[in-house]
Amino acid sequence: MLIGACTTTPVRPPVPPTPAPQTAPTPVPIVTAKPVLIPSSWSAVPGWSDDPLTDAWPAFLASCDAIGRKPEWIAPCGSARSIDGNDALAIRNFFESRFVPNRVTTTEGNETGLVTGYYEPLLRGSRTPVAPYLTPLYAVPDDLLTVDLTSLFPELKGKRVRGKIVGRTVVPYPPRGDLAASGSLRGKELLWVEDPIEAFFLEIQGSGRVEISKAGRVVQTVRVAYADQNGQPYKSVGRWLVDRNEVTLAQASMQSIKGWALAHPDRLTELLAANPSEVFFKEEAITDPSKGPKGALGVSLTPQRSIAVDPRVVPLGSPVFLSTTLPLSDTPLQRLVMAQDTGGAIAAAPNGAVRADYFWGFGADAANLAGRMKQEGRMWVLVPR
């Protein structure tokens, strides 16, 4: 589930004629049911009165830092600065007086969707390829071209495609398997890590931390953050395993995928190539270990108070009340979160209206929860009055 604009959305006509690509990309599934936001009431939002909103307040203020100058956000974000962040009643009154909860559904009336989880992993690595650190993490390649279609078609505002120039033609950037086979990314190694499957899941999470070792001793911990992507659509390797009867649908978790990879080292290349999307990274310093990486909104994610969404449905920065359950249980998980990130897995979902990726945070506990989270859920977008 790649964080931050990891999948190019499908381009609809009109588009200029283009030459046949050298490598035909797999098309991204189109959302078939248009989302609908239906105004609701606070009494209809399950768990609203039980959520300790003080935990969500810093995340809301972070959203205001990014969107507070937009016309509809000037008033609520301006008045938020005068609220005592430790006063739960004042925060609750603020949201109830300033916002209207809008239930997310589809034109077919479906209000229940999928809620998954993601986290910030920790890997061990080196700045040089020395055993056991032999798996590269790549920086953005020099020939990766990003084309903003807005200048040609204003109706496609925000739509971008990625490719590269061959001769005088722009062609799709190669998928993961072709990049690995050709060695065309050689020289763009950012860091080297010890486990190829952990490096793969780092791409799905979108960012993570790497402990840099030298002469057998950890000398530095850095963050590797999402920088760009090859423009190919995200494909679930869990689904690939299910389709080949390697695991059942109920077993298709991050933990089971790692277990399968460990048991089938000879098929690891085949497994990884099943996802044509390749993510490129940049290195960042960790200024506050308690905060997560920056999401698509440009602000640091708050553990258990930030989610990734499809921005075609939920505007980035919006408060969202999420009603779901804890992983593999019926225990309610109902809380106010902020739409501060996006992801390729969400954009590629065939019906992504009611769809969220819940950010669990950093560390082993967060990884365990995120890897097992595949719950039903409902969402209410808080729209400024």
C-alpha positions as CSV (number, residue, x, y, z in Angstrom):
1,M,0.0,0.0,0.0
2,L,2.2,2.7,-1.2
3,I,1.9,6.0,0.4
4,G,1.8,9.3,-1.5
5,A,0.5,9.4,-5.2
6,C,2.0,6.1,-6.0
7,T,-0.4,5.2,-8.8
8,T,-1.3,7.2,-11.9
9,T,-5.0,7.6,-12.2
10,P,-6.6,6.5,-15.4
11,V,-6.8,9.1,-18.1
12,R,-10.1,9.4,-19.9
13,P,-10.7,10.8,-23.3
14,P,-10.0,13.2,-24.9
15,V,-6.3,12.5,-25.0
16,P,-3.8,13.0,-27.9
17,P,-2.9,10.0,-30.0
18,T,0.3,8.3,-28.7
19,P,2.5,5.7,-30.3
20,A,2.2,2.1,-29.1
21,P,4.3,1.7,-26.0
22,Q,7.3,-0.6,-26.0
23,T,6.1,-2.2,-22.8
24,A,2.3,-2.1,-22.4
25,P,1.4,-1.2,-18.8
26,T,-1.4,-3.0,-17.0
27,P,-4.4,-0.6,-16.8
28,V,-5.5,0.7,-13.5
29,P,-9.0,-0.4,-12.5
30,I,-11.5,2.5,-12.7
31,V,-13.8,3.2,-9.8
32,T,-17.1,2.1,-11.1
33,A,-19.4,3.4,-8.4
34,K,-19.2,7.1,-7.9
35,P,-18.8,8.2,-4.3
36,V,-21.5,10.2,-2.5
37,L,-21.2,12.3,0.7
38,I,-24.5,12.3,2.5
39,P,-25.0,14.9,5.3
40,S,-25.7,13.2,8.6
41,S,-25.9,14.1,12.3
42,W,-23.5,13.7,15.1
43,S,-25.9,11.3,16.9
44,A,-25.7,9.0,13.9
45,V,-21.9,8.6,14.1
46,P,-21.2,5.5,16.2
47,G,-18.6,6.1,18.9
48,W,-18.3,9.9,18.4
49,S,-19.1,10.7,22.0
50,D,-16.6,8.2,23.3
51,D,-13.5,9.3,21.4
52,P,-10.9,11.2,23.4
53,L,-10.5,14.0,20.9
54,T,-7.5,15.5,22.6
55,D,-5.4,12.7,20.9
56,A,-6.6,13.8,17.5
57,W,-6.1,17.6,18.0
58,P,-2.4,17.8,17.1
59,A,-3.1,15.9,13.9
60,F,-5.9,18.4,13.0
61,L,-3.7,21.4,13.6
62,A,-1.1,19.7,11.3
63,S,-3.7,19.5,8.6
64,C,-4.6,23.2,9.1
65,D,-0.9,24.0,8.5
66,A,-1.3,22.5,5.0
67,I,-4.8,23.6,4.0
68,G,-5.6,26.5,6.4
69,R,-5.4,29.1,3.6
70,K,-8.1,27.5,1.5
71,P,-11.3,29.6,1.6
72,E,-13.4,27.0,3.3
73,W,-10.8,26.3,5.9
74,I,-9.8,29.8,6.9
75,A,-12.5,30.2,9.5
76,P,-12.3,26.8,11.2
77,C,-8.5,26.6,11.2
78,G,-8.3,30.2,12.4
79,S,-10.5,29.6,15.4
80,A,-8.8,26.3,16.2
81,R,-5.7,28.1,17.3
82,S,-7.6,29.6,20.3
83,I,-8.8,26.1,21.5
84,D,-7.1,24.5,24.5
85,G,-5.7,21.3,23.2
86,N,-6.2,19.6,26.6
87,D,-9.8,20.5,26.8
88,A,-11.8,17.6,25.3
89,L,-15.1,19.3,25.8
90,A,-14.0,22.5,24.0
91,I,-12.6,20.4,21.1
92,R,-15.8,18.4,20.8
93,N,-17.9,21.6,20.8
94,F,-15.5,23.0,18.1
95,F,-16.1,20.2,15.7
96,E,-19.8,19.9,16.4
97,S,-20.4,23.7,15.8
98,R,-18.0,24.0,12.8
99,F,-18.5,20.8,10.8
100,V,-21.2,18.6,9.4
101,P,-20.5,14.8,9.3
102,N,-21.0,13.4,5.8
103,R,-21.4,9.7,5.5
104,V,-19.4,8.2,2.6
105,T,-21.3,5.9,0.4
106,T,-21.6,4.9,-3.3
107,T,-24.3,5.6,-5.8
108,E,-25.5,2.1,-5.1
109,G,-25.9,2.9,-1.4
110,N,-23.0,0.9,-0.2
111,E,-21.6,2.5,3.0
112,T,-19.3,-0.3,4.1
113,G,-15.8,-0.7,2.7
114,L,-12.3,-2.0,3.5
115,V,-10.0,-0.6,6.1
116,T,-6.4,-1.8,6.0
117,G,-3.3,-0.7,8.0
118,Y,0.2,0.5,7.3
119,Y,3.2,1.4,9.5
120,E,6.8,2.7,9.4
121,P,9.2,-0.2,9.2
122,L,12.7,-0.5,10.5
123,L,15.4,-2.0,8.3
124,R,19.1,-2.6,8.8
125,G,21.4,-1.4,6.1
126,S,24.7,0.1,4.9
127,R,25.9,2.8,2.6
128,T,28.1,0.3,0.7
129,P,27.2,-3.2,-0.7
130,V,28.8,-5.4,1.9
131,A,27.3,-8.7,3.2
132,P,24.7,-9.0,4.5
133,Y,23.6,-5.7,3.0
134,L,23.2,-6.5,-0.6
135,T,19.6,-5.4,-1.6
136,P,19.6,-1.8,-3.0
137,L,17.0,0.9,-2.3
138,Y,17.0,3.2,-5.3
139,A,16.8,7.0,-5.7
140,V,14.9,8.6,-8.5
141,P,16.5,7.6,-11.9
142,D,17.7,10.4,-14.1
143,D,15.6,9.4,-17.1
144,L,12.2,9.2,-15.2
145,L,9.9,11.8,-16.8
146,T,6.8,13.2,-15.2
147,V,4.2,14.8,-17.5
148,D,1.6,17.1,-16.0
149,L,-1.4,17.0,-18.4
150,T,-3.0,20.1,-17.0
151,S,-1.4,22.5,-19.5
152,L,-2.8,20.4,-22.4
153,F,-6.2,19.5,-20.9
154,P,-7.3,21.8,-18.0
155,E,-10.1,19.3,-17.2
156,L,-7.3,16.8,-16.2
157,K,-6.0,19.1,-13.5
158,G,-3.7,17.2,-11.2
159,K,-3.3,14.2,-13.6
160,R,0.3,13.2,-14.2
161,V,1.8,10.3,-16.1
162,R,5.4,9.0,-15.8
163,G,7.6,7.6,-18.6
164,K,10.9,8.2,-20.3
165,I,12.0,9.4,-23.7
166,V,13.1,6.9,-26.3
167,G,14.2,8.7,-29.5
168,R,11.5,11.4,-29.9
169,T,8.8,9.4,-28.2
170,V,7.6,9.3,-24.6
171,V,7.0,5.7,-23.6
172,P,5.9,4.1,-20.3
173,Y,8.6,3.6,-17.7
174,P,9.5,-0.1,-17.4
175,P,7.9,-2.3,-14.7
176,R,9.8,-3.7,-11.8
177,G,10.7,-7.0,-13.4
178,D,12.2,-5.3,-16.5
179,L,14.1,-2.8,-14.3
180,A,15.7,-5.6,-12.3
181,A,16.6,-7.7,-15.4
182,S,18.1,-4.9,-17.3
183,G,20.1,-3.4,-14.5
184,S,19.1,0.1,-15.7
185,L,18.9,1.4,-12.1
186,R,22.6,0.6,-11.5
187,G,24.3,3.7,-10.1
188,K,21.1,5.0,-8.4
189,E,21.5,3.0,-5.2
190,L,20.6,5.1,-2.2
191,L,21.3,2.5,0.5
192,W,21.8,-1.2,0.8
193,V,19.7,-3.4,3.1
194,E,19.9,-7.0,4.2
195,D,16.5,-8.4,3.3
196,P,14.8,-8.2,-0.2
197,I,11.3,-9.0,1.1
198,E,11.6,-6.3,3.8
199,A,12.8,-3.9,1.1
200,F,9.7,-4.8,-0.9
201,F,7.4,-4.1,2.0
202,L,9.2,-0.9,2.6
203,E,8.0,0.2,-0.8
204,I,4.4,-0.8,0.0
205,Q,4.5,1.2,3.3
206,G,6.0,4.1,1.4
207,S,8.7,5.1,3.9
208,G,10.7,3.7,6.8
209,R,13.8,4.0,8.9
210,V,17.1,2.4,8.3
211,E,19.8,1.7,10.9
212,I,23.1,2.3,9.1
213,S,25.9,0.0,10.1
214,K,29.6,0.4,9.6
215,A,32.2,-2.2,10.6
216,G,29.4,-4.1,12.4
217,R,28.2,-1.1,14.5
218,V,25.1,1.0,14.1
219,V,26.3,4.6,13.4
220,Q,23.2,6.4,12.3
221,T,19.4,5.9,11.8
222,V,17.9,7.7,8.8
223,R,14.5,7.9,7.3
224,V,14.0,6.8,3.6
225,A,10.9,8.6,2.3
226,Y,8.9,8.2,-0.8
227,A,10.4,10.3,-3.7
228,D,8.7,9.0,-6.8
229,Q,7.4,5.9,-8.6
230,N,7.8,4.3,-12.0
231,G,4.2,5.0,-13.1
232,Q,3.2,1.4,-13.2
233,P,0.0,0.3,-11.3
234,Y,0.2,-1.3,-7.9
235,K,-0.6,-5.0,-8.0
236,S,-1.1,-7.0,-4.8
237,V,1.3,-9.9,-4.4
238,G,-1.1,-11.3,-1.8
239,R,-3.7,-11.6,-4.6
240,W,-1.1,-13.1,-6.9
241,L,-0.5,-15.9,-4.3
242,V,-4.2,-16.4,-3.8
243,D,-4.8,-16.7,-7.5
244,R,-2.2,-19.5,-7.7
245,N,-3.6,-21.3,-4.6
246,E,-0.4,-20.7,-2.7
247,V,-2.3,-19.2,0.2
248,T,-6.0,-18.8,0.9
249,L,-7.7,-15.4,0.8
250,A,-8.1,-15.5,4.6
251,Q,-4.4,-16.1,5.0
252,A,-3.3,-13.3,2.7
253,S,-1.6,-11.1,5.2
254,M,1.9,-9.4,5.3
255,Q,3.0,-12.1,7.7
256,S,1.9,-15.0,5.4
257,I,3.5,-13.4,2.4
258,K,6.8,-13.1,4.2
259,G,6.5,-16.7,5.3
260,W,5.9,-17.9,1.8
261,A,8.9,-15.9,0.5
262,L,11.1,-17.5,3.2
263,A,9.9,-21.0,2.2
264,H,10.3,-20.3,-1.5
265,P,13.6,-18.4,-2.0
266,D,13.9,-19.7,-5.6
267,R,10.6,-17.9,-6.5
268,L,11.3,-14.6,-4.8
269,T,12.1,-12.8,-8.0
270,E,8.8,-14.1,-9.6
271,L,6.8,-13.0,-6.5
272,L,8.3,-9.4,-6.5
273,A,7.8,-9.0,-10.2
274,A,4.1,-9.7,-9.8
275,N,3.8,-6.0,-8.6
276,P,5.1,-3.9,-11.6
277,S,5.2,-0.8,-9.4
278,E,8.6,0.3,-8.3
279,V,9.1,3.1,-5.6
280,F,12.1,5.4,-5.4
281,F,13.3,7.0,-2.2
282,K,15.1,10.0,-0.8
283,E,16.9,10.2,2.5
284,E,15.7,12.4,5.3
285,A,16.9,13.1,8.8
286,I,14.7,12.1,11.8
287,T,14.1,15.2,13.8
288,D,11.4,13.8,16.1
289,P,11.3,10.0,16.5
290,S,7.7,10.2,17.9
291,K,6.3,11.5,14.6
292,G,5.7,9.5,11.5
293,P,7.0,10.3,7.9
294,K,5.4,13.0,5.9
295,G,2.3,11.9,3.9
296,A,0.9,13.2,0.7
297,L,-0.5,16.2,2.4
298,G,3.1,17.3,3.3
299,V,2.7,17.0,7.1
300,S,4.1,14.3,9.5
301,L,1.7,11.5,10.1
302,T,0.3,11.0,13.6
303,P,0.3,7.3,14.7
304,Q,-3.3,6.0,15.0
305,R,-4.7,9.5,14.0
306,S,-3.7,9.6,10.3
307,I,-5.2,7.7,7.4
308,A,-4.5,7.3,3.7
309,V,-7.4,7.8,1.4
310,D,-8.4,8.2,-2.2
311,P,-8.3,12.0,-2.7
312,R,-10.9,11.6,-5.5
313,V,-13.3,10.8,-2.7
314,V,-12.0,12.3,0.5
315,P,-10.2,15.7,0.2
316,L,-6.7,15.6,1.7
317,G,-6.5,17.3,5.1
318,S,-10.2,16.6,6.0
319,P,-11.1,15.2,9.4
320,V,-12.7,11.8,9.0
321,F,-14.5,9.8,11.6
322,L,-13.6,6.1,11.1
323,S,-15.7,3.3,12.5
324,T,-14.1,-0.1,12.1
325,T,-12.7,-2.9,14.4
326,L,-9.2,-3.9,15.6
327,P,-7.4,-6.5,13.5
328,L,-8.9,-10.0,13.5
329,S,-11.5,-9.0,16.1
330,D,-14.9,-7.5,16.7
331,T,-13.5,-4.9,19.1
332,P,-14.6,-1.5,17.9
333,L,-12.0,1.0,16.7
334,Q,-13.9,4.3,16.4
335,R,-12.0,7.5,16.3
336,L,-11.4,10.8,14.6
337,V,-8.6,10.7,12.1
338,M,-7.1,13.0,9.5
339,A,-6.9,12.3,5.8
340,Q,-3.2,13.1,5.3
341,D,-1.9,10.5,2.9
342,T,-2.7,8.5,-0.3
343,G,-1.6,5.1,-1.6
344,G,-1.4,3.1,-4.7
345,A,-3.3,0.2,-3.3
346,I,-6.3,2.5,-2.5
347,A,-6.2,4.2,-5.9
348,A,-6.1,0.8,-7.6
349,A,-9.1,-0.5,-5.7
350,P,-12.1,-1.3,-8.0
351,N,-14.5,0.4,-5.6
352,G,-12.5,2.7,-3.4
353,A,-15.2,5.1,-2.2
354,V,-15.3,3.7,1.4
355,R,-11.6,2.8,1.7
356,A,-8.9,3.8,4.2
357,D,-5.4,2.8,5.2
358,Y,-4.9,3.3,9.0
359,F,-1.4,4.5,10.1
360,W,-0.4,2.4,13.1
361,G,3.0,4.1,13.7
362,F,6.5,2.8,14.0
363,G,8.0,-0.4,15.4
364,A,7.2,-4.1,15.7
365,D,3.8,-3.7,17.4
366,A,2.7,-1.4,14.7
367,A,3.9,-3.8,12.0
368,N,2.0,-6.7,13.6
369,L,-1.2,-4.8,13.8
370,A,-0.9,-3.3,10.3
371,G,0.0,-6.6,8.7
372,R,-3.2,-8.2,10.0
373,M,-5.7,-5.4,9.5
374,K,-8.3,-6.2,6.8
375,Q,-11.5,-5.0,8.4
376,E,-14.9,-3.7,7.3
377,G,-15.5,-0.1,8.1
378,R,-17.5,3.1,7.6
379,M,-16.4,6.7,7.2
380,W,-17.8,10.1,7.8
381,V,-16.0,13.1,6.3
382,L,-16.3,16.3,8.4
383,V,-17.2,19.1,6.0
384,P,-16.9,22.7,7.2
385,R,-20.2,24.5,7.7
